[in-house]
Amino acid sequence: MPSWKCAVCGYSFEAEAPPEECPSCKQKCEFLDNTCYTPDCGDKGTDDRI
């Protein structure tokens, strides 16, 4: 399942698609896909560089 990160507050969560507003800061924000697609992320599943 993809992992998403709020560009405003940095809240991360897993969902098939990002919601209309952030569950944490309640703002309509841009959500960054921080799902790890490369082996250098290890077992975490998220890319901390994003």
Distance bins in CASP14 RR format, pairs under 12 A and 6 or more apart:
PFRMAT RR
TARGET T0000
AUTHOR 0000-0000-0000
RMODE 2
METHOD distances of the structure
MODEL  1
1 13 0 0 0 0 1 0 0 0 0 0 0
1 14 1 0 1 0 0 0 0 0 0 0 0
1 15 1 0 0 1 0 0 0 0 0 0 0
1 16 1 0 0 1 0 0 0 0 0 0 0
1 17 0 0 0 0 0 1 0 0 0 0 0
1 33 0 0 0 0 0 1 0 0 0 0 0
1 35 0 0 0 0 1 0 0 0 0 0 0
1 45 0 0 0 0 1 0 0 0 0 0 0
1 46 0 0 0 0 0 1 0 0 0 0 0
2 12 0 0 0 0 0 1 0 0 0 0 0
2 13 0 0 0 0 1 0 0 0 0 0 0
2 14 1 0 0 1 0 0 0 0 0 0 0
2 15 1 0 0 1 0 0 0 0 0 0 0
2 16 1 0 0 1 0 0 0 0 0 0 0
2 17 1 0 0 1 0 0 0 0 0 0 0
2 18 0 0 0 0 1 0 0 0 0 0 0
2 31 0 0 0 0 1 0 0 0 0 0 0
2 32 0 0 0 0 0 1 0 0 0 0 0
2 33 1 0 1 0 0 0 0 0 0 0 0
2 34 0 0 0 0 1 0 0 0 0 0 0
2 35 1 0 1 0 0 0 0 0 0 0 0
2 36 0 0 0 0 0 1 0 0 0 0 0
2 37 0 0 0 0 0 1 0 0 0 0 0
2 45 0 0 0 0 1 0 0 0 0 0 0
2 46 0 0 0 0 1 0 0 0 0 0 0
2 47 0 0 0 0 0 1 0 0 0 0 0
3 10 0 0 0 0 0 1 0 0 0 0 0
3 11 0 0 0 0 0 1 0 0 0 0 0
3 12 1 0 0 1 0 0 0 0 0 0 0
3 13 1 0 0 1 0 0 0 0 0 0 0
3 14 1 0 1 0 0 0 0 0 0 0 0
3 15 0 0 0 0 1 0 0 0 0 0 0
3 16 0 0 0 0 0 1 0 0 0 0 0
3 17 0 0 0 0 0 1 0 0 0 0 0
3 18 0 0 0 0 0 1 0 0 0 0 0
3 31 0 0 0 0 1 0 0 0 0 0 0
3 32 0 0 0 0 1 0 0 0 0 0 0
3 33 1 0 0 1 0 0 0 0 0 0 0
3 34 1 0 1 0 0 0 0 0 0 0 0
3 35 1 0 1 0 0 0 0 0 0 0 0
3 36 1 0 0 1 0 0 0 0 0 0 0
3 37 0 0 0 0 0 1 0 0 0 0 0
3 41 0 0 0 0 0 1 0 0 0 0 0
3 44 0 0 0 0 1 0 0 0 0 0 0
3 45 1 0 0 1 0 0 0 0 0 0 0
3 46 1 0 1 0 0 0 0 0 0 0 0
3 47 0 0 0 0 1 0 0 0 0 0 0
3 48 0 0 0 0 0 1 0 0 0 0 0
3 50 0 0 0 0 1 0 0 0 0 0 0
4 10 0 0 0 0 1 0 0 0 0 0 0
4 11 0 0 0 0 1 0 0 0 0 0 0
4 12 1 0 0 1 0 0 0 0 0 0 0
4 13 1 0 1 0 0 0 0 0 0 0 0
4 14 1 0 0 1 0 0 0 0 0 0 0
4 15 1 0 0 1 0 0 0 0 0 0 0
4 16 0 0 0 0 1 0 0 0 0 0 0
4 17 0 0 0 0 1 0 0 0 0 0 0
4 18 1 0 1 0 0 0 0 0 0 0 0
4 19 0 0 0 0 1 0 0 0 0 0 0
4 22 0 0 0 0 1 0 0 0 0 0 0
4 23 0 0 0 0 0 1 0 0 0 0 0
4 24 0 0 0 0 0 1 0 0 0 0 0
4 29 0 0 0 0 0 1 0 0 0 0 0
4 30 0 0 0 0 0 1 0 0 0 0 0
4 31 1 0 1 0 0 0 0 0 0 0 0
4 32 1 0 0 1 0 0 0 0 0 0 0
4 33 1 0 0 1 0 0 0 0 0 0 0
4 34 1 0 0 1 0 0 0 0 0 0 0
4 35 0 0 0 0 1 0 0 0 0 0 0
4 46 0 0 0 0 1 0 0 0 0 0 0
4 47 0 0 0 0 0 1 0 0 0 0 0
4 50 0 0 0 0 0 1 0 0 0 0 0
5 11 1 0 0 1 0 0 0 0 0 0 0
5 12 1 0 1 0 0 0 0 0 0 0 0
5 13 0 0 0 0 1 0 0 0 0 0 0
5 14 0 0 0 0 0 1 0 0 0 0 0
5 15 0 0 0 0 0 1 0 0 0 0 0
5 18 0 0 0 0 1 0 0 0 0 0 0
5 22 0 0 0 0 1 0 0 0 0 0 0
5 24 0 0 0 0 0 1 0 0 0 0 0
5 29 0 0 0 0 1 0 0 0 0 0 0
5 30 0 0 0 0 1 0 0 0 0 0 0
5 31 1 0 0 1 0 0 0 0 0 0 0
5 32 1 0 1 0 0 0 0 0 0 0 0
5 33 0 0 0 0 1 0 0 0 0 0 0
5 34 1 0 1 0 0 0 0 0 0 0 0
5 35 0 0 0 0 1 0 0 0 0 0 0
5 46 1 0 0 1 0 0 0 0 0 0 0
5 47 0 0 0 0 1 0 0 0 0 0 0
5 48 0 0 0 0 1 0 0 0 0 0 0
5 49 0 0 0 0 0 1 0 0 0 0 0
5 50 1 0 0 1 0 0 0 0 0 0 0
6 12 1 0 0 1 0 0 0 0 0 0 0
6 13 0 0 0 0 1 0 0 0 0 0 0
6 15 0 0 0 0 0 1 0 0 0 0 0
6 18 0 0 0 0 1 0 0 0 0 0 0
6 19 0 0 0 0 1 0 0 0 0 0 0
6 21 0 0 0 0 1 0 0 0 0 0 0
6 22 1 0 1 0 0 0 0 0 0 0 0
6 23 0 0 0 0 1 0 0 0 0 0 0
6 24 1 0 0 1 0 0 0 0 0 0 0
6 25 1 0 0 1 0 0 0 0 0 0 0
6 26 0 0 0 0 0 1 0 0 0 0 0
6 27 1 0 0 1 0 0 0 0 0 0 0
6 28 0 0 0 0 0 1 0 0 0 0 0
6 29 1 0 1 0 0 0 0 0 0 0 0
6 30 0 0 0 0 1 0 0 0 0 0 0
6 31 1 0 0 1 0 0 0 0 0 0 0
6 32 1 0 0 1 0 0 0 0 0 0 0
6 33 0 0 0 0 0 1 0 0 0 0 0
6 34 0 0 0 0 0 1 0 0 0 0 0
6 50 0 0 0 0 0 1 0 0 0 0 0
7 18 0 0 0 0 0 1 0 0 0 0 0
7 22 0 0 0 0 1 0 0 0 0 0 0
7 25 0 0 0 0 0 1 0 0 0 0 0
7 27 0 0 0 0 1 0 0 0 0 0 0
7 28 0 0 0 0 0 1 0 0 0 0 0
7 29 1 0 1 0 0 0 0 0 0 0 0
7 30 1 0 1 0 0 0 0 0 0 0 0
7 31 1 0 0 1 0 0 0 0 0 0 0
7 32 1 0 1 0 0 0 0 0 0 0 0
7 33 0 0 0 0 0 1 0 0 0 0 0
7 34 0 0 0 0 0 1 0 0 0 0 0
7 50 0 0 0 0 1 0 0 0 0 0 0
8 21 0 0 0 0 0 1 0 0 0 0 0
8 22 1 0 0 1 0 0 0 0 0 0 0
8 24 0 0 0 0 1 0 0 0 0 0 0
8 25 1 0 1 0 0 0 0 0 0 0 0
8 26 0 0 0 0 1 0 0 0 0 0 0
8 27 1 0 1 0 0 0 0 0 0 0 0
8 28 0 0 0 0 1 0 0 0 0 0 0
8 29 1 0 1 0 0 0 0 0 0 0 0
8 30 1 0 0 1 0 0 0 0 0 0 0
8 31 0 0 0 0 1 0 0 0 0 0 0
8 32 0 0 0 0 0 1 0 0 0 0 0
9 21 0 0 0 0 0 1 0 0 0 0 0
9 22 1 0 0 1 0 0 0 0 0 0 0
9 23 0 0 0 0 0 1 0 0 0 0 0
9 24 1 0 1 0 0 0 0 0 0 0 0
9 25 1 0 1 0 0 0 0 0 0 0 0
9 26 0 0 0 0 1 0 0 0 0 0 0
9 27 1 0 0 1 0 0 0 0 0 0 0
9 29 1 0 0 1 0 0 0 0 0 0 0
9 30 0 0 0 0 0 1 0 0 0 0 0
9 31 0 0 0 0 0 1 0 0 0 0 0
10 22 0 0 0 0 1 0 0 0 0 0 0
10 23 0 0 0 0 0 1 0 0 0 0 0
10 24 1 0 0 1 0 0 0 0 0 0 0
10 25 0 0 0 0 1 0 0 0 0 0 0
10 27 0 0 0 0 0 1 0 0 0 0 0
10 29 0 0 0 0 1 0 0 0 0 0 0
10 30 0 0 0 0 0 1 0 0 0 0 0
10 31 0 0 0 0 1 0 0 0 0 0 0
10 32 0 0 0 0 1 0 0 0 0 0 0
10 34 0 0 0 0 1 0 0 0 0 0 0
10 46 0 0 0 0 0 1 0 0 0 0 0
10 48 0 0 0 0 0 1 0 0 0 0 0
10 50 0 0 0 0 0 1 0 0 0 0 0
11 18 0 0 0 0 0 1 0 0 0 0 0
11 19 0 0 0 0 0 1 0 0 0 0 0
11 21 0 0 0 0 0 1 0 0 0 0 0
11 22 1 0 1 0 0 0 0 0 0 0 0
11 23 1 0 0 1 0 0 0 0 0 0 0
11 24 1 1 0 0 0 0 0 0 0 0 0
11 25 1 0 0 1 0 0 0 0 0 0 0
11 26 0 0 0 0 0 1 0 0 0 0 0
11 27 0 0 0 0 0 1 0 0 0 0 0
11 29 0 0 0 0 1 0 0 0 0 0 0
11 31 0 0 0 0 1 0 0 0 0 0 0
11 32 0 0 0 0 0 1 0 0 0 0 0
11 34 0 0 0 0 0 1 0 0 0 0 0
12 18 0 0 0 0 0 1 0 0 0 0 0
12 22 0 0 0 0 0 1 0 0 0 0 0
12 23 0 0 0 0 0 1 0 0 0 0 0
12 24 0 0 0 0 1 0 0 0 0 0 0
12 31 0 0 0 0 1 0 0 0 0 0 0
12 32 0 0 0 0 1 0 0 0 0 0 0
12 33 0 0 0 0 0 1 0 0 0 0 0
12 34 1 0 0 1 0 0 0 0 0 0 0
12 35 0 0 0 0 0 1 0 0 0 0 0
12 36 0 0 0 0 0 1 0 0 0 0 0
12 44 0 0 0 0 0 1 0 0 0 0 0
12 45 0 0 0 0 0 1 0 0 0 0 0
12 46 1 0 0 1 0 0 0 0 0 0 0
12 47 0 0 0 0 0 1 0 0 0 0 0
12 48 0 0 0 0 1 0 0 0 0 0 0
12 50 0 0 0 0 1 0 0 0 0 0 0
13 19 0 0 0 0 1 0 0 0 0 0 0
13 22 0 0 0 0 1 0 0 0 0 0 0
13 23 1 0 0 1 0 0 0 0 0 0 0
13 24 0 0 0 0 1 0 0 0 0 0 0
13 31 0 0 0 0 1 0 0 0 0 0 0
13 32 0 0 0 0 0 1 0 0 0 0 0
13 33 0 0 0 0 0 1 0 0 0 0 0
13 34 0 0 0 0 0 1 0 0 0 0 0
13 35 0 0 0 0 0 1 0 0 0 0 0
13 46 0 0 0 0 0 1 0 0 0 0 0
14 23 0 0 0 0 0 1 0 0 0 0 0
14 31 0 0 0 0 0 1 0 0 0 0 0
14 33 0 0 0 0 0 1 0 0 0 0 0
14 34 0 0 0 0 0 1 0 0 0 0 0
14 35 0 0 0 0 1 0 0 0 0 0 0
14 44 0 0 0 0 0 1 0 0 0 0 0
14 45 0 0 0 0 1 0 0 0 0 0 0
14 46 0 0 0 0 1 0 0 0 0 0 0
15 22 0 0 0 0 0 1 0 0 0 0 0
15 23 0 0 0 0 1 0 0 0 0 0 0
15 31 0 0 0 0 1 0 0 0 0 0 0
15 33 0 0 0 0 0 1 0 0 0 0 0
15 35 0 0 0 0 0 1 0 0 0 0 0
16 33 0 0 0 0 0 1 0 0 0 0 0
16 35 0 0 0 0 0 1 0 0 0 0 0
17 31 0 0 0 0 1 0 0 0 0 0 0
17 33 0 0 0 0 0 1 0 0 0 0 0
18 28 0 0 0 0 0 1 0 0 0 0 0
18 29 0 0 0 0 1 0 0 0 0 0 0
18 30 0 0 0 0 1 0 0 0 0 0 0
18 31 1 1 0 0 0 0 0 0 0 0 0
18 32 0 0 0 0 1 0 0 0 0 0 0
18 33 0 0 0 0 1 0 0 0 0 0 0
18 34 0 0 0 0 0 1 0 0 0 0 0
18 35 0 0 0 0 0 1 0 0 0 0 0
19 25 0 0 0 0 0 1 0 0 0 0 0
19 26 0 0 0 0 0 1 0 0 0 0 0
19 27 0 0 0 0 0 1 0 0 0 0 0
19 28 0 0 0 0 1 0 0 0 0 0 0
19 29 0 0 0 0 1 0 0 0 0 0 0
19 31 1 0 0 1 0 0 0 0 0 0 0
20 26 0 0 0 0 0 1 0 0 0 0 0
20 27 0 0 0 0 0 1 0 0 0 0 0
20 28 1 0 0 1 0 0 0 0 0 0 0
20 29 0 0 0 0 1 0 0 0 0 0 0
20 31 0 0 0 0 0 1 0 0 0 0 0
21 27 1 0 0 1 0 0 0 0 0 0 0
21 28 1 0 1 0 0 0 0 0 0 0 0
21 29 1 0 0 1 0 0 0 0 0 0 0
21 30 0 0 0 0 0 1 0 0 0 0 0
21 31 0 0 0 0 0 1 0 0 0 0 0
22 28 1 0 0 1 0 0 0 0 0 0 0
22 29 1 0 1 0 0 0 0 0 0 0 0
22 30 0 0 0 0 1 0 0 0 0 0 0
22 31 1 0 0 1 0 0 0 0 0 0 0
22 32 0 0 0 0 0 1 0 0 0 0 0
23 29 0 0 0 0 0 1 0 0 0 0 0
23 31 0 0 0 0 0 1 0 0 0 0 0
24 31 0 0 0 0 0 1 0 0 0 0 0
25 31 0 0 0 0 0 1 0 0 0 0 0
30 50 0 0 0 0 0 1 0 0 0 0 0
31 50 0 0 0 0 0 1 0 0 0 0 0
32 46 0 0 0 0 0 1 0 0 0 0 0
32 47 0 0 0 0 1 0 0 0 0 0 0
32 49 0 0 0 0 0 1 0 0 0 0 0
32 50 1 0 1 0 0 0 0 0 0 0 0
33 45 0 0 0 0 0 1 0 0 0 0 0
33 46 0 0 0 0 1 0 0 0 0 0 0
33 47 0 0 0 0 1 0 0 0 0 0 0
33 50 1 0 0 1 0 0 0 0 0 0 0
34 41 0 0 0 0 1 0 0 0 0 0 0
34 44 0 0 0 0 0 1 0 0 0 0 0
34 45 0 0 0 0 1 0 0 0 0 0 0
34 46 1 0 1 0 0 0 0 0 0 0 0
34 47 1 0 1 0 0 0 0 0 0 0 0
34 48 1 0 0 1 0 0 0 0 0 0 0
34 49 0 0 0 0 1 0 0 0 0 0 0
34 50 1 0 1 0 0 0 0 0 0 0 0
35 41 0 0 0 0 1 0 0 0 0 0 0
35 44 0 0 0 0 0 1 0 0 0 0 0
35 45 1 0 0 1 0 0 0 0 0 0 0
35 46 1 0 0 1 0 0 0 0 0 0 0
35 47 1 0 0 1 0 0 0 0 0 0 0
35 48 0 0 0 0 0 1 0 0 0 0 0
35 50 0 0 0 0 1 0 0 0 0 0 0
36 42 1 0 0 1 0 0 0 0 0 0 0
36 43 0 0 0 0 1 0 0 0 0 0 0
36 44 1 0 0 1 0 0 0 0 0 0 0
36 45 1 0 1 0 0 0 0 0 0 0 0
36 46 1 0 1 0 0 0 0 0 0 0 0
36 47 1 0 1 0 0 0 0 0 0 0 0
36 48 0 0 0 0 1 0 0 0 0 0 0
36 49 0 0 0 0 1 0 0 0 0 0 0
36 50 0 0 0 0 1 0 0 0 0 0 0
37 45 0 0 0 0 1 0 0 0 0 0 0
37 46 0 0 0 0 0 1 0 0 0 0 0
37 47 1 0 0 1 0 0 0 0 0 0 0
37 49 0 0 0 0 0 1 0 0 0 0 0
37 50 0 0 0 0 0 1 0 0 0 0 0
38 44 0 0 0 0 0 1 0 0 0 0 0
38 45 0 0 0 0 0 1 0 0 0 0 0
38 46 0 0 0 0 0 1 0 0 0 0 0
38 47 1 0 0 1 0 0 0 0 0 0 0
38 49 0 0 0 0 1 0 0 0 0 0 0
38 50 0 0 0 0 0 1 0 0 0 0 0
39 45 0 0 0 0 0 1 0 0 0 0 0
39 47 0 0 0 0 0 1 0 0 0 0 0
40 47 0 0 0 0 1 0 0 0 0 0 0
40 48 0 0 0 0 0 1 0 0 0 0 0
40 49 0 0 0 0 1 0 0 0 0 0 0
41 47 1 0 1 0 0 0 0 0 0 0 0
41 48 1 0 0 1 0 0 0 0 0 0 0
41 49 0 0 0 0 1 0 0 0 0 0 0
41 50 0 0 0 0 0 1 0 0 0 0 0
42 48 0 0 0 0 0 1 0 0 0 0 0
END
